[in-house]
Amino acid sequence: MQDLVVKIGELRLEPFTGADIGLIENLWQDPRVARFICMNPNDWTDASARTFVHEAIEHQEQHGFSRWKVSRKDGTFLGWAGYSASDETSEIELDYCLSIEAIEKHPQLPERLCRELIDWFFDNTYFSHLVAVVRTDNKLVRETMLDSGFYYRESKRVDGMPCDVFQVLSPSMQTYVMSA
């Protein structure tokens, strides 16, 4: 398995290993982070973190892409970012979860990550589009997705939460749509 997936300046996106479960547990213990992940932040348990990491490892092995840990060059863990398959539609979804401290220290980090992940995705896969599902009350992530090139597609409930679905087309699909 590849160690380094994406390098963005001082940032590194790397596949998770079993030793990373504690990093996810600590990240999700912050209620400011967990509130946008599920209806009840207390739902995120040690078992949830373990499942998250094991699914990320499995998805990486099966598909060549996944959710990856985001860290600085010095190894400081900032959060995670990457892709997952939507249970409902099987579309590939871009998502991320960063520590509040990382966002406060580097306000452009989410948009920078999203732009790099969009480019990586369309350079390395055959998919025609990528989606992002965002809780309607998560203004920061909504703005990040729009600023990164996504556009609004629809609203729906996901796991009981009101969400908006954003979409970005691959460069070839954008060309096709523009020529039609």
N, C-alpha and C positions, 0 to 999 in steps of 0.2 A: 504494500500500500504506500502511496505517495505521502511524504511527510508534510510538505508545504504545498498548499493548493493555490493560494493567492497571496501575493505580497503587494501591499499598498503603502509605499513609503516605509515608515517605521512599524506598520501593522502587519500582522501575519494571520492568515486563516489556515488552520490546520485541522485534520480529522481528529475527532475525539478518541480517547482511549478509555479503558475501564477505570484508570486512575483519576479521571476528570469528574467523577460523580460528585465529589465534594464541592467542586467549583460551581456546579449547577445548583446544588442544595443551598449554598451560601448566597448565590445571586437571587434565587427565588424567595429567600427568607425576608428580603426587603419588601415591605408591603407596597412601596411606591412602584416597584417593578412588577410584582405579582398581580396587582389590581387589574392590569390590562390583559392578563393571560387567561383568566377564568372568572366565573361569577363569584366564587368564594376563594380568596387567596389561601385560605387554610387547606384547600384541597391539594395543594402542592406538598407532597410528603417526600421522605427519603426514597420511597419506592417509585414515586413519579420521576424523580431525578435519575434514578437507576434505569428506568424504562426509557426515558428520553435519550440518555447516552447510548444505551444498547441499540435502540432503533436507529440512531444517527450512524453508528458504526455499521449496522446491517445495511442500511440504505446506501452508504458509501461503497461498500463491497459489491452490492448488487447493481448499482446504477452509475457509479463513478462521480456522484455528487450527493450532497446531503446538507445538513446543518453542521457548521464547523465552529470550533472555538476561535474567538478573536482575542489576540493578545498583542502586546507591544513587543518590540524586538528583544527587550530585556526579560520577557516571559510573563509580565504582568497581565493577568486575565482581565479582559474588559467585558466579556459576554459571549454571545454566540450569534451567528448569522448564516443564512444559507437557504436551502430549499427543502420542501416536503411535498408529498402528494396529498391532495385534498381527498378526504375519505368520501365525500359526496360526489365529486365530479371527476376525480382522477387527474385534474389539472395540476400543474406544478405551481406551488406557491412560494414566493419569496417572503421570508420573515426574519426578524432579528429581535434580540433581547439584550440590551446593554445595561450595565450598571448606571445608576443615576450619576455617580461620580465621574464616570467616563464621559457621559453626555455633557455634564456641566463643565468639565475641563476641556472637552473638544466638541463644541456645539455642531460643527460640520461633519462629525464622524458618521452619523446615521445616513445622511445623504451621500456622502463619499462611498460608504460601504454599498449602499443600494445601487449606485451608478456602476461601480466595479462589478457587482454581482450580476447585474443585468447584462453587461458586456460579456462577462465570463460565460454566462448561461447560453447566450446566443452564439458565441464563438465555439462552444464545446458540445452543444446538443442540437438535435434536429427539430425541436419543438417550435410551433408557430407563435406561441404567446406565453406569457408568464402572468400570474395573478398575485395580488396581495389582498388579504382579508384583514380589515382593520376595524376595531370597535369604533362605533360612531362618536363616542366621547373622547377618543384618543387623538386630540387635535395635532399633537406633535408628529405622530406617525402619519396621519392623513396628509399633512403638509409635506413631510419628507417624501412620501410616495408621489405626490403630484410634482414636486420639484425635481424628482428623479426621472420623470418621463412617463409615469403611469397616468392613466385617465380613469375617471369614474365609470363603472359598468352597471352596477346594480346594488340594491340594498337587500339584506336578508338576515335572518336570525341564524346564528351558529352557536351551538351548545347553549342555547337560551339567551345569548347576548346579541343585541342589535349591532350589525356590522355592515360595512360598505365593502364592496368588492371593486378593486381597481385592476386594470389590465394594461399591459404593454405588449405590443406586437414585435415580432422579430424584424430585423431590417428588411429581409426579403418579403415578409408579409406587408410591411409598411409600403414598400415599393409597389406591390401588387394592388393593394387597396387604393393607393394614389393614382394608379394608372387605369383603374376600372371606371 
